[in-house]
Amino acid sequence: MSVSFRQVERDEEVEALAHMAYVIWNEYWPELIGQEQTDYMVEKFQSLNAFRTDIADNGYEYWFIMEQDDETPAELGQASPTPRIVGYTGGHVESETNRFFISKIYLLKEHRGKGLCSATIRFYDELCRNRGLGAMYLTVNKANEMGLRAYRGNGFEVIDSVETDIGEGFVMDDYIMEKKLK
C-alpha cells in the first residue's frame, strides 16, 4: 500500500470534501460526543460553507488522503491500481508562532488502524520542514483514545488542556498536542 496526498483546489473537490466529512463524522463521533453535537460540529466546522470560508478567508489548505494497493506489478502487463480517497486532512500555517496547525486528520472507518495517520504526520513533517516551521500542533478530544495513541506514537506531546465553548451549549474538551521539529 502506498499513500499520497492530493491538494483540494477546485470547487467540486471542496464539495466532495464536505460529503466525505459528513460520512466520517457520522461514523465516528456520535458514540463519543452524541449525535446532536456531531450534527452541530459538522455544520459549523466540516460543511461546504465552513471549508470554503477556511480556504478563502483563513489560509487553510486541505488534502485528500489517497491509498493505492501496490500488489499488481507493472511488469505483468496489468494496469496499475487506481488511488482511492480514504480520508482528508487540513490546516494552516501560523506565522506568528512558526507552527502548522493541523486542524483535521480524518479517515473512513475501514481505513483506520492501517498506518495512514502516521503517513499523514510524515507528510506534515516534510511540509513543515520545507516551509521552515519549527513545530506542528493539533487539538484532540480527550475521549478520542484512538487519536491520542496515534499522535503520541508519532512524537506529539500534550502541552495544554482546553475546554472551548463552541456555541449552542456545546463544549470541545481537548488536549493541545505539539510535535517540535528537530
CORBELTA-V485424 format. One record per helix or strand of 2 or more residues. SS is the DSSP state (H for helix, E for strand). FROM is the first residue (numbers start at 0). TO is the last residue. If there is no record, write none. Layout:
BEGIN
SS|FROM|TO ; SS|FROM|TO
END
This chain:
BEGIN
E|1|6 ; H|10|27 ; H|29|32 ; H|34|44 ; H|47|56 ; E|60|67 ; H|73|75 ; E|83|93 ; E|98|106 ; H|108|110 ; H|115|129 ; E|134|140 ; H|144|152 ; E|156|166 ; E|169|179
END
